[in-house]
C-alpha cells in the first residue's frame, strides 16, 4: 500500500519525509486552505525530493493556465484535481502529467460520478464529502467502497488516523492502491507529526 502525505508547507518537513517509505508528497495550491503553500515553498527543497517520491500539486477549480504554470515552475510529477472539474478538463492534462481526480464521497452512489472520469484520470482519490473542499478530518463509511466497480486504482483519504488504520488494513478491494494522510497527523495546519507518521508506516509494514 502506498502512502501520500499531503499539506506540506515547509522544506524542513520535506527533508524529514524523504528517508521514510512514502510514495507522494502533496502540496496544496488552493488559496482558501490553511495549508496553502504558494509563497512558502522553497524550490531548492523540492529539488531534493528523489524521483521515487512523486511531487503532487493539489488544485481546486483552478484554471488551465494556473495549473500549467505551477506544474512547470515546481516540476510537479502529478496534479490532483480536487474540485468540480469536468472529465474534459481532467482529460486535457492526460499525457502531460499524471492526473488524480478526487471524488468527494457522500454515499454509495458517489461512485457513479467516479465512473464518468475513468478515462480522464490516472488515479482516483476518494475523500469525505463536505460543502467545502477537503480538510474535514472525517471519514466516510468505508463499506461504501464495495459499490466502486471500475478498474481504475484509488487512494483512500479523509480522516485516516492511527486509531482507524487497522480497519483500513481489513478493506478487501483490489483497486485500493494507497492512502492519503493530512490533518490527523499534524500538530498545527501543515506542521506534520513525524513520529506519528513513522508509527503509521510501521503499522503499514507489519
N, C-alpha and C positions, 0 to 999 in steps of 0.2 A: 504494500500500500504506500502510495506517495504522500508527501507532506508539503503543503503550501502554507507559508507563514505570511500573512497579509497585514498591511497597515504599517509598514516600516517607514520611519521618518528621519533616521539619522545614520551616519556612517558607522558609529560605534556598534550599533546593533547588527548592521550588515557584516562587519568583521567578526562579530561573535557567532553569527549564524553559519558562516562559511564552513567551519570544520564539522558541523553537525550533518546528520543524514537527512537533508531536506532536498526537495526537488524544485521548489519555486519560492521566490521572494516576491511579494506583491506590494506595489506602490500605488496609492490611491490618488488619482488626478481628478477629484471631484471636490469643488471648492466648498461645498456645504458639509463635507465630512470633517470631523475633528482630527482626522489622520491625513488631511490634505497635505501632500508632500511637495508640491511645486514651490520653488524658492527655498526649500530646505535641503534638497538633495545636493550632495557634493559629488560631482561627476567622477572625480578620481576614485571615490568609494565604490561606485558602480563598476568601474573598470577592474576592480579587484575580484569581482564575482566570477568564479570559474564557469566554464561553458556548460558543465553538467547541472548547474542551478539556473533555471530559466527566470530571467527578469520579466515580470509580468506587470503591465500597467492596467489599472482599473479605471474605467470611464463610465460615466452615467449621462446618456443622451448628449454626448459631445458631438461636434461637427467633424466631418471627414478631415478637413484641413488641420484642426487642432490635434486630432489623433495621430495623423501622419507626422506632424512637426515634432510632437513629443516622442513618438516612437523612434524617429530618426535621431533626435538630439540625445536621447538617453540609451540608444542602442537596445531597445527592448526586444525580447525574444517572442513575446506574446502579448496580446491585448485581451482584456476581459471586459465585455460589454454588459454592463450591469443594469441598464435602464430599459427603456421601451423600444429599443432599436428593432427595426423590421428585419425579416430574413434577407431582403435585398441589400439592406445596409450592411449587415454582417457579411454577406457574401462578397461585397466589394473588396474586403480585405483578405479573402481566401487566396492563398498562393503568395501573398506579400508578407504575411506573418501568421503565426498560429492564432486562431480565434477561439476564445472561450465565451460561450453565451450563458449568462446567468438566467435561470428560471426561478422566479420567486414562488415558492410552493404554498398555496393556500389550502388545497385539499387534494384528494387523489385525482381529480380531474385536471389539475395543473399540468400533468404530463402530456395532455393532448396538445397544449401550447408548445411544449418541447418538440413534439413531432414536426411542427411546422419549420423548425430550424435545423433539422437533421442534416440537410445538405448545405447548410450555410455556416457551419462551425466545425471545429475540430474536436471540441470537448464541451460538455455541459458542466455547469456548476449549479447545484440545487441548493438554494438558500431559503430561509424562512420569509414568508410574505410579510410585508409591512407597508403602510401607506407611504413611508419614506423609502429610502434605498439603502438597505443593509444596516448593520450596526446595532441590531436589537439584542444580540446575545441570547436569543431564544431559539429553541429547536422547533421543528415541526414533527408530526407523527411519522417516524421513520418506517412504519409499516406501509405507509402510502407508496413507498418506493417500489413495491411489488406491482403497482399499476404502470410502471415505466417498462415498456416492452421493446424499445428501439435498441439498436446495436451500438449506438454512439456511447463511448465511455463517459463517466461523470465523476466529479468531485462532490463530496458532501460538505455542506457548510451550515452555519447557523447554530450558535450556542454550544459548540463542541467544547468539552472540558475534560479534565482528568477524571471527574466523577462519572461521566456517562460514556467514556471511551470503550469500556468493556461491552457495552450494548452495541456499539458500532462494530466491534470485532465479531459480534454474533450475526451481523447482517449478511445474508447469503444472496448476493446479487452479482452476477458475473460481470456487469459493466461498472461496478464500483472500483474506480481507479485510485482514489486518494481522498484526503480530507483537507479542508481549508480552515485554519485557525486564526483567531484575531483577538477579540476583546476579552475572552475568558483567560487569556494568557498574558495579561498586562497588569502593570501597577498604576498606569495612567494611560490615556489615549496615545497610542503609538509607542509607548515605552514597554517593551516586552520583558516578561519574567523568564529569563533564560533557564533558570533551574527547573521551572515548570515545564518548559519545552523539552529539556533533556529528560525529564521524567516521562513525558509523553512518548518520546522516541524509544525509551527503554520498554515501555508498555507495548508499543507497536512491534518491537522486535522480540518480545517474549513469546 
